[in-house]
Amino acid sequence: MKTKGIYKYDCNVIWLVITIILLLVYPLPYTSGASYYALKTYSSIPIKPPVVILVNGSDNVSVIYVNNTSAKISINAISNTSTYNYSLNIINQNTSSWEIKLEYFYFNYANNGVNATIILHDNSTSCQQILINGGTINQTDKDYTLASTATAHIGVMNLIENAPGGTATIKAHLRIKTPNVTTYTLYVITFEFT
């Protein structure tokens, strides 16, 4: 019996040695590949700057962010009524006109915060957009026509603090679209009244 077990062990070793020799003598097949289609790392379509941009108004209460397509308006509300006619400028750099309007998507207030009316205007015509009154917010669904190469202003009218320490934050989209077309562009504008 012992000799039989040793013989079996020797056969396994021999097969292992033969396998190793075959692997060393005969090269293993290898694979290779080539790329026939490559992804472009650049666009053939040029990037154009936005045709409508946001610029700080003469009230100097805005911060404009990258590409002039988003902004934050920060105003300290006081117990007396105040008006900021030029809190943000919306400039049309194109020869075609646009329809614009403000649409709020977030509203947060503390202690009834503030009262204010937010409008779009060009010094001769104006359009009410958002009304804040006693902790509630309402908006109109009116479009404002931004004429070719014209400037519209965001005005904050009749701003008054309702209670000391009250804060109101509004995040709104400035919707920009070509008249009679359903596609549009959205810019984010944050209003912060403290």
C-alpha positions in Angstrom: 0.0 0.0 0.0 2.7 2.4 0.8 4.3 2.0 -2.5 1.1 2.6 -4.3 0.6 5.9 -2.5 4.1 7.0 -3.2 3.6 6.1 -6.9 0.5 8.2 -7.1 2.3 11.1 -5.4 5.1 10.9 -7.9 2.7 10.9 -10.9 1.2 14.2 -9.6 4.6 15.8 -9.3 5.6 14.6 -12.7 2.5 16.1 -14.3 3.1 19.4 -12.5 6.7 19.5 -13.7 5.6 18.7 -17.3 3.0 21.5 -17.2 5.5 24.0 -16.0 8.0 23.0 -18.7 5.4 23.3 -21.4 4.4 26.7 -20.1 8.0 27.9 -20.2 8.9 26.4 -23.5 5.8 27.4 -25.5 4.8 31.1 -25.3 1.3 31.8 -24.3 -0.9 33.7 -26.8 -1.2 37.3 -26.2 -3.9 39.8 -27.0 -3.7 43.3 -28.5 -6.1 45.9 -29.4 -6.4 49.2 -31.3 -8.7 52.1 -31.0 -10.7 52.9 -34.2 -12.9 55.6 -32.7 -11.7 58.3 -30.4 -13.7 60.7 -28.3 -13.1 64.4 -29.2 -11.8 66.4 -26.2 -12.9 69.6 -27.7 -16.2 70.9 -29.1 -16.6 72.0 -32.7 -19.4 74.3 -31.5 -18.0 77.5 -30.1 -19.2 78.6 -26.6 -21.0 81.9 -26.8 -21.3 84.3 -23.9 -24.9 84.8 -22.7 -26.9 87.4 -24.6 -28.6 88.6 -21.4 -26.4 89.4 -18.5 -26.8 90.6 -14.9 -24.9 93.6 -13.6 -24.8 95.3 -10.2 -27.2 98.3 -10.1 -26.3 101.7 -8.9 -27.8 100.9 -5.5 -24.8 98.7 -5.0 -26.6 95.9 -3.2 -25.9 93.0 -5.6 -23.2 90.4 -5.9 -22.9 89.0 -9.4 -21.7 85.4 -9.8 -19.8 83.6 -12.6 -20.8 84.3 -16.2 -23.1 87.1 -15.1 -26.0 84.7 -15.0 -26.8 84.6 -11.3 -26.8 87.1 -8.5 -27.6 87.8 -4.9 -29.3 91.0 -3.7 -28.7 91.8 0.0 -30.6 94.7 1.6 -30.8 95.7 5.2 -34.5 96.4 5.9 -35.3 99.1 8.5 -38.4 100.3 10.3 -38.9 103.1 7.7 -40.0 102.5 4.2 -37.1 102.5 1.7 -36.9 101.9 -2.0 -34.0 100.5 -4.1 -34.9 101.3 -7.8 -31.7 99.9 -9.2 -30.8 96.9 -7.1 -29.8 94.8 -10.2 -29.5 95.5 -13.9 -30.6 93.1 -16.6 -28.8 93.9 -19.9 -29.8 92.6 -23.3 -26.7 92.4 -25.4 -28.6 91.2 -28.4 -30.6 92.9 -31.2 -33.7 90.8 -30.5 -36.2 91.4 -27.7 -36.9 88.9 -24.9 -39.7 88.3 -22.5 -38.5 88.2 -18.9 -40.2 87.6 -15.5 -39.3 86.7 -11.9 -40.7 83.4 -10.5 -39.9 82.6 -6.9 -39.3 78.9 -6.0 -38.2 79.3 -2.3 -39.4 81.7 0.4 -38.3 81.7 4.0 -39.0 84.3 6.6 -38.6 84.9 10.4 -41.0 87.1 12.5 -43.0 88.0 9.5 -39.7 89.4 8.0 -40.4 92.3 5.7 -42.9 93.8 3.3 -41.7 94.7 -0.1 -42.7 94.8 -3.8 -40.3 93.7 -6.4 -40.6 95.1 -9.9 -39.0 95.1 -13.3 -38.7 98.6 -14.9 -36.8 100.7 -17.4 -37.5 104.1 -15.8 -40.7 104.7 -18.0 -42.6 101.4 -17.7 -42.7 98.9 -14.9 -44.2 95.5 -14.1 -44.8 94.2 -10.6 -43.3 90.7 -10.2 -43.3 89.6 -6.5 -45.2 91.0 -3.5 -44.2 90.2 0.1 -46.7 91.1 2.8 -46.8 90.0 6.4 -45.0 86.7 5.9 -46.8 85.7 2.7 -45.6 86.0 -0.9 -47.4 86.4 -4.1 -46.3 86.8 -7.7 -47.8 88.0 -10.8 -47.7 86.0 -14.0 -46.8 89.0 -16.2 -44.0 89.1 -18.7 -41.8 92.1 -19.1 -40.5 92.9 -22.6 -36.7 93.5 -22.6 -36.2 95.4 -25.8 -33.2 94.9 -28.1 -29.9 96.2 -26.5 -31.9 97.6 -23.6 -31.5 97.5 -19.8 -34.1 96.6 -17.3 -33.8 97.1 -13.6 -35.0 95.1 -10.6 -36.5 97.5 -8.1 -37.3 96.7 -4.5 -40.1 99.1 -3.6 -41.6 100.0 -0.2 -39.3 97.8 1.7 -40.0 97.8 5.5 -39.0 95.6 8.4 -42.1 94.1 10.1 -40.4 93.0 13.3 -36.9 93.5 14.7 -34.7 90.5 13.7 -36.9 89.5 10.9 -35.3 88.0 7.9 -36.7 87.1 4.5 -34.9 85.0 1.8 -36.4 84.6 -1.6 -34.8 82.5 -4.4 -36.3 83.3 -7.7 -35.7 82.4 -11.3 -35.4 85.1 -13.9 -37.1 83.4 -16.9 -35.8 84.6 -20.2 -37.5 83.6 -23.5 -38.1 84.7 -27.0 -41.7 86.0 -27.5 -44.2 83.3 -28.6 -41.7 80.5 -28.0 -41.9 77.9 -25.2 -38.2 77.3 -24.5 -36.5 79.5 -22.0 -33.4 80.1 -19.9 -33.4 80.4 -16.1 -31.0 82.6 -14.1 -31.1 82.3 -10.3 -31.5 85.5 -8.3 -31.5 85.4 -4.5 -33.1 88.2 -2.5 -32.0 88.5 1.2 -33.7 91.1 3.3 -32.3 91.3 6.9 
